[in-house]
């Protein structure tokens, strides 16, 4: 029987040759960005507040924090609206850097926690089909400056979109305009124009809006209490050298010990990065 079983296994072993695994480039920063699928329909279905629903954003943050708790290889994530970007260090070897495994793990983990935590943030709104879902992509960046520029791009996009939406919904909700008329009013308008509309017509100072709405959410691992142990002063080895078993063990323990922090802060200027040298040591 054992021989027959071995024969059967070897007979069908060839089927694995049809599998195709894409490995992401070594020594590159990995960004996994997830986006809500059809969230404008979800927003309308559950009557979420416009231009921003604080509970919906807090739910996104809670799901993202859970991803960092589940996957210690992620030092930082940035989110706004219905998207979140999860950043991996160039030294990351998760799943041997197989693209499909990394992407599907992030998307499925985030989605499962989003649905699991929904009732904690919307106890009065019961989920029903179609359920919330997310898609995702993986982008590789060769340098820390490229990564900084990516995060700056997303944060600028957050500001642009939020300023527009704040002005648009002020015109609709407070000004009594039809959505089509509000769109016409804002077409071709500058940031200064939108700020003037908010202040002159509705007495709103855009800078008084919550930083969460204007800047998005930054979730990161805080090693402030372990800086001495993290910033090794020993001579640096070549990046091609294989780390020792002890080094690997320490590297796995540190992310789990770190406190996961949530802030609504500026990622474009240097202050955030200079104050946290333990984030992405390969700068």
Residue pairs with C-beta under 8 A, 6 or more apart in sequence:
21 98
21 99
21 100
22 98
22 99
22 100
23 96
23 97
23 98
23 99
24 30
24 97
24 98
24 99
24 102
24 138
24 140
25 97
25 140
26 90
26 97
27 90
27 91
27 142
27 239
27 282
28 90
28 140
28 141
28 142
29 87
29 88
29 89
29 90
29 140
29 141
29 142
29 143
29 144
29 146
29 147
29 280
30 87
30 88
30 92
30 97
30 102
30 138
30 139
30 140
31 85
31 86
31 87
31 88
31 138
31 139
31 140
31 141
31 147
31 150
32 85
32 86
32 88
32 102
32 103
32 106
32 107
32 136
32 137
32 138
33 83
33 84
33 85
33 86
33 136
33 137
33 139
34 83
34 84
34 85
34 86
34 106
34 107
34 110
34 134
34 135
34 136
35 82
35 83
35 134
35 135
35 136
36 42
36 82
36 83
36 132
36 133
36 134
37 132
37 133
37 134
37 135
38 130
39 81
39 82
39 132
42 48
42 132
43 50
43 53
43 56
46 122
46 125
47 125
48 56
50 165
50 169
50 173
51 162
51 165
51 166
51 168
51 169
51 213
52 162
52 165
52 210
52 212
52 213
54 210
54 212
55 121
55 122
56 121
57 81
57 212
57 213
57 217
58 121
59 114
59 117
59 118
59 120
59 121
59 122
60 79
60 82
60 84
60 114
60 217
61 79
61 217
61 219
61 262
62 113
62 117
62 120
62 121
63 84
63 110
63 111
63 113
63 114
63 117
64 77
64 79
64 84
64 86
64 110
64 217
64 219
65 219
65 260
65 262
66 109
66 110
66 113
66 117
67 74
67 77
67 86
67 106
67 109
67 110
67 113
68 74
68 77
68 86
68 219
68 221
68 260
69 260
70 109
71 94
71 105
71 106
71 109
72 252
72 255
72 256
73 88
73 89
73 92
73 94
73 255
74 86
74 87
74 88
75 87
75 88
75 89
75 220
75 221
75 255
75 279
75 280
76 87
76 218
76 219
76 220
76 221
76 279
76 280
77 84
77 85
77 86
77 87
77 218
77 219
77 220
78 84
78 85
78 87
78 151
78 154
78 155
78 216
78 217
78 218
78 219
78 267
79 85
79 216
79 217
79 219
80 154
80 155
80 157
80 158
80 161
80 162
80 216
80 217
81 158
81 161
83 154
84 110
85 150
85 151
85 154
86 106
87 147
87 280
88 94
88 102
89 280
89 281
89 282
90 282
91 282
94 101
94 102
95 101
95 102
95 105
99 138
102 138
103 136
103 137
103 138
106 136
107 134
107 135
107 136
110 134
111 132
111 133
111 134
114 132
114 134
115 127
115 131
115 132
118 125
118 127
118 132
119 126
119 127
139 150
141 147
141 150
144 280
144 282
144 283
147 280
148 267
148 273
151 267
151 268
152 267
152 268
154 216
155 215
155 216
155 266
155 267
155 268
156 268
158 214
158 215
158 216
159 214
159 215
160 191
162 209
162 213
162 214
163 191
163 194
163 195
163 206
164 186
164 194
166 194
166 198
166 204
166 206
166 209
166 213
167 186
167 189
167 194
167 197
167 198
168 179
168 182
168 183
168 186
170 197
170 198
170 201
170 202
170 204
171 177
171 181
171 182
171 185
171 186
171 197
171 201
172 178
172 179
172 182
174 201
174 202
175 182
175 201
175 202
177 185
185 197
186 193
186 194
186 197
189 197
194 206
195 206
198 204
198 205
198 206
199 205
199 206
206 214
207 214
210 264
211 264
211 265
212 264
214 264
215 264
215 265
215 266
216 264
217 262
217 263
217 264
218 262
218 263
218 264
218 265
218 267
218 272
219 260
219 261
219 262
220 260
220 261
220 263
220 276
220 279
221 255
221 258
221 259
221 260
221 261
221 279
222 258
222 259
222 260
222 261
222 276
223 230
223 254
223 258
223 278
225 259
226 254
226 257
226 258
226 278
227 277
227 278
229 254
230 254
230 278
231 277
231 278
231 281
243 251
265 272
266 272
273 279
